[in-house]
Amino acid sequence: MPKLNELIGVNERASGYVTFSFDIYIDNVPVEDEQILYADLMKLFSKWLSVMETLLPEHSLLNKRCELHMEDVDVTYEDDYDRLGSIDCDL
């Protein structure tokens, strides 16, 4: 029977998780369509995750408790007045 210190590094296994994060840039979306856009994106990501699960390498599993979160952390709102104010009137 091998000694305990002889077993260090023998038959090692890796376990844990990997978290992916990415940003999607949206531009010039009417405010009344913003929530519709978010809902459409969430549907799209759900479909991607379902397909991706079938393509994962061996020994990789998608967390079944995985929840999609969308945060509008950097959304700015402009109206026509704001856009007009950004035009150089001296041109």
BADREN-263458 format. One record per residue: residue in three letters; z, x, y of N, C-alpha, C in turn. Coordinates in Angstrom, 3 decimals. Atoms other than C-alpha are relative to their C-alpha. Example, Ala and Ser with C-alpha at 12.3 -4.5 7.8 and 13.67 -1.06 7.14 Angstrom:
BEGIN
["ala",[0.000,0.890,-1.190],[7.800,12.300,-4.500],[0.000,0.900,1.200]]
["ser",[-0.060,-0.820,-1.190],[7.140,13.670,-1.060],[0.730,-0.770,1.090]]
% end
This chain:
BEGIN
["met",[0.000,0.852,-1.175],[0.000,0.000,0.000],[0.000,0.901,1.242]]
["pro",[0.070,-0.863,-1.185],[-0.963,1.475,3.429],[1.242,-0.159,0.880]]
["lys",[-1.106,0.052,-0.957],[1.680,2.313,6.002],[-0.437,-0.819,1.208]]
["leu",[0.286,0.859,-1.146],[1.919,0.095,9.075],[-0.846,0.730,1.043]]
["asn",[0.758,-0.720,-1.029],[0.635,2.817,11.448],[-1.433,0.308,-0.453]]
["glu",[1.359,-0.203,0.499],[-2.438,3.261,9.215],[-0.862,-1.249,0.176]]
["leu",[0.727,1.262,-0.154],[-3.392,-0.375,9.839],[-0.452,-0.258,1.439]]
["ile",[0.371,0.199,-1.401],[-3.754,-0.008,13.629],[-1.507,0.183,0.148]]
["gly",[1.447,-0.057,-0.228],[-7.387,-0.776,14.561],[-0.838,-0.366,-1.208]]
["val",[0.750,0.346,1.210],[-8.361,-1.720,11.001],[-0.231,-1.510,-0.015]]
["asn",[0.335,1.410,0.123],[-10.180,-5.040,10.653],[0.401,-0.800,1.248]]
["glu",[-0.363,0.661,-1.253],[-9.727,-5.959,14.339],[-0.859,-1.238,0.245]]
["arg",[0.702,1.226,-0.388],[-10.732,-9.360,15.688],[0.230,-0.223,1.492]]
["ala",[-0.120,0.327,-1.421],[-11.392,-10.476,19.265],[0.141,-1.504,0.149]]
["ser",[-0.182,1.413,-0.314],[-10.175,-13.811,20.590],[0.266,-0.104,1.493]]
["gly",[-0.245,0.210,-1.424],[-9.989,-15.242,24.064],[-1.022,-0.961,0.567]]
["tyr",[0.961,0.895,-0.625],[-12.276,-16.939,26.527],[-0.714,0.714,1.140]]
["val",[0.794,-0.490,-1.116],[-14.916,-16.278,29.161],[-0.217,-1.181,0.934]]
["thr",[0.206,1.053,-0.993],[-15.108,-18.312,32.355],[-1.214,0.354,0.851]]
["phe",[1.178,-0.203,-0.831],[-18.393,-18.700,34.198],[0.151,-0.810,1.281]]
["ser",[-0.053,0.675,-1.292],[-18.649,-19.602,37.861],[-1.286,0.318,0.753]]
["phe",[1.203,-0.231,-0.790],[-21.693,-20.046,40.057],[-0.035,-0.992,1.158]]
["asp",[0.137,0.845,-1.180],[-22.683,-21.575,43.368],[-1.392,-0.615,0.024]]
["ile",[1.277,0.660,-0.225],[-25.431,-24.055,44.116],[-0.091,-0.300,1.483]]
["tyr",[0.189,0.196,-1.427],[-26.783,-24.102,47.630],[-0.773,-1.291,0.223]]
["ile",[0.709,1.226,-0.356],[-27.742,-27.505,49.028],[-0.350,0.076,1.479]]
["asp",[0.468,-0.107,-1.374],[-29.721,-27.869,52.231],[-0.620,-1.308,0.438]]
["asn",[0.640,1.129,-0.672],[-30.563,-30.757,54.505],[0.040,-1.287,-0.819]]
["val",[-0.179,1.225,0.775],[-29.200,-33.579,52.340],[0.631,-1.053,0.905]]
["pro",[-0.629,1.054,-0.801],[-28.548,-36.866,54.151],[1.410,-0.300,-0.518]]
["val",[-1.406,0.195,0.383],[-24.805,-37.563,54.163],[0.156,-1.179,-0.949]]
["glu",[-0.138,1.175,0.874],[-25.293,-40.963,52.529],[-0.460,0.303,-1.431]]
["asp",[0.459,-0.382,1.344],[-26.979,-39.212,49.567],[0.843,1.102,-0.630]]
["glu",[-0.798,-1.131,0.481],[-24.331,-36.490,49.159],[0.690,-0.309,-1.328]]
["gln",[-0.714,0.354,1.230],[-22.260,-38.282,46.499],[-0.959,-0.255,-1.151]]
["ile",[1.019,0.208,1.037],[-25.419,-39.285,44.626],[-0.466,1.349,-0.533]]
["leu",[0.401,-1.345,0.413],[-26.489,-35.632,44.588],[1.063,0.625,-0.894]]
["tyr",[-1.085,-0.547,0.819],[-23.061,-34.569,43.249],[0.000,-0.628,-1.387]]
["ala",[0.003,0.692,1.297],[-23.225,-37.210,40.510],[-1.184,0.458,-0.855]]
["asp",[1.176,-0.473,0.738],[-26.757,-36.121,39.539],[0.213,1.413,-0.526]]
["leu",[-0.279,-1.366,0.443],[-25.647,-32.481,39.374],[0.976,0.009,-1.176]]
["met",[-0.972,0.057,1.087],[-22.677,-33.364,37.162],[-0.660,-0.472,-1.300]]
["lys",[0.729,0.455,1.185],[-24.967,-35.281,34.772],[-0.843,1.132,-0.576]]
["leu",[0.845,-1.107,0.430],[-27.327,-32.320,34.655],[0.815,1.078,-0.694]]
["phe",[-0.846,-1.026,0.610],[-24.507,-29.857,33.920],[0.533,-0.453,-1.350]]
["ser",[-0.468,0.516,1.295],[-23.183,-32.101,31.148],[-1.089,0.152,-1.066]]
["lys",[1.108,-0.169,0.938],[-26.618,-32.081,29.512],[-0.169,1.473,-0.364]]
["trp",[0.126,-1.445,0.253],[-26.848,-28.292,29.896],[1.067,0.481,-0.972]]
["leu",[-1.086,-0.433,0.885],[-23.455,-27.848,28.247],[-0.228,-0.469,-1.426]]
["ser",[0.273,0.509,1.343],[-24.464,-30.026,25.310],[-1.065,0.838,-0.694]]
["val",[1.054,-0.828,0.574],[-27.629,-28.015,24.763],[0.518,1.414,-0.247]]
["met",[-0.506,-1.363,0.115],[-25.871,-24.704,25.351],[0.905,0.146,-1.220]]
["glu",[-0.919,-0.062,1.141],[-23.269,-25.524,22.694],[-0.759,0.259,-1.295]]
["thr",[0.793,-0.206,1.218],[-26.010,-25.615,20.056],[-0.594,1.400,-0.061]]
["leu",[0.625,-1.323,-0.066],[-27.302,-22.204,21.192],[0.999,1.151,0.040]]
["leu",[-1.014,-1.052,-0.085],[-24.003,-20.318,21.292],[-0.059,0.916,-1.219]]
["pro",[-0.017,-0.931,1.132],[-23.758,-17.182,19.147],[1.082,-0.390,-1.017]]
["glu",[-0.976,0.245,1.060],[-21.842,-17.274,15.876],[1.392,0.404,0.476]]
["his",[-1.413,-0.222,-0.348],[-18.040,-17.359,16.301],[0.320,-0.386,1.442]]
["ser",[-0.257,0.451,-1.370],[-18.390,-18.860,19.801],[0.052,-1.516,0.013]]
["leu",[-0.153,1.448,-0.100],[-17.188,-22.361,20.545],[0.196,-0.385,1.453]]
["leu",[-0.220,0.533,-1.337],[-17.349,-24.404,23.709],[1.307,-0.768,-0.009]]
["asn",[-1.288,0.677,-0.091],[-13.922,-25.607,24.779],[-0.226,-1.500,0.123]]
["lys",[0.210,1.448,0.000],[-13.896,-29.312,23.918],[0.768,-0.677,1.136]]
["arg",[-0.759,0.565,-1.114],[-11.347,-29.885,26.661],[-0.583,0.433,1.341]]
["cys",[0.666,-0.507,-1.198],[-13.771,-28.309,29.134],[-0.311,-1.160,0.951]]
["glu",[0.291,1.012,-1.008],[-13.992,-30.336,32.324],[-0.805,0.644,1.121]]
["leu",[0.787,-0.497,-1.118],[-16.586,-29.907,35.010],[0.711,-0.345,1.302]]
["his",[-0.595,0.222,-1.312],[-15.213,-29.511,38.495],[-1.009,0.394,1.063]]
["met",[0.891,-0.332,-1.096],[-17.310,-29.649,41.621],[0.812,-0.068,1.284]]
["glu",[-0.749,-0.065,-1.255],[-15.760,-28.569,44.875],[-0.978,0.267,1.126]]
["asp",[0.857,-0.242,-1.157],[-17.562,-28.913,48.167],[0.790,0.844,0.999]]
["val",[-0.879,-0.871,-0.771],[-15.717,-25.936,49.592],[-0.645,0.501,1.277]]
["asp",[0.658,-0.585,-1.160],[-18.334,-24.962,52.143],[-1.096,-0.901,0.546]]
["val",[1.005,0.938,-0.477],[-20.186,-28.097,53.229],[0.189,-0.195,1.498]]
["thr",[-0.033,0.274,-1.440],[-21.064,-28.449,56.907],[-0.888,-1.203,0.285]]
["tyr",[0.744,1.198,-0.367],[-22.369,-31.555,58.571],[-0.584,0.186,1.393]]
["glu",[0.675,-0.071,-1.285],[-24.924,-31.605,61.397],[-0.713,-1.318,0.246]]
["asp",[0.824,1.147,-0.349],[-26.484,-34.499,63.234],[-1.118,0.487,0.925]]
["asp",[1.119,-0.395,-0.854],[-29.555,-34.542,65.489],[0.484,0.685,1.274]]
["tyr",[-0.549,-0.621,-1.206],[-27.389,-33.663,68.489],[0.345,1.463,-0.261]]
["asp",[-0.335,-1.383,0.350],[-26.092,-30.541,66.740],[-1.260,0.849,-0.142]]
["arg",[1.239,-0.754,0.204],[-29.599,-29.489,65.715],[-0.726,0.243,1.314]]
["leu",[0.650,-0.157,-1.306],[-30.976,-30.068,69.213],[0.720,1.063,0.820]]
["gly",[-0.773,-1.004,-0.741],[-28.168,-27.954,70.666],[-0.257,1.413,-0.468]]
["ser",[0.259,-1.344,0.511],[-29.196,-25.027,68.482],[-1.377,0.506,0.410]]
["ile",[1.333,-0.398,-0.452],[-32.714,-24.966,69.977],[0.134,0.695,1.351]]
["asp",[-0.023,-0.738,-1.270],[-33.246,-22.438,72.756],[-0.885,-0.740,0.991]]
["cys",[0.737,0.793,-0.981],[-34.270,-24.571,75.718],[-0.841,0.871,0.935]]
["asp",[0.754,-0.884,-0.880],[-35.655,-21.510,77.552],[-1.347,0.402,-0.587]]
["leu",[1.280,-0.371,0.614],[-38.610,-21.204,75.148],[-1.147,-0.756,0.627]]
% end
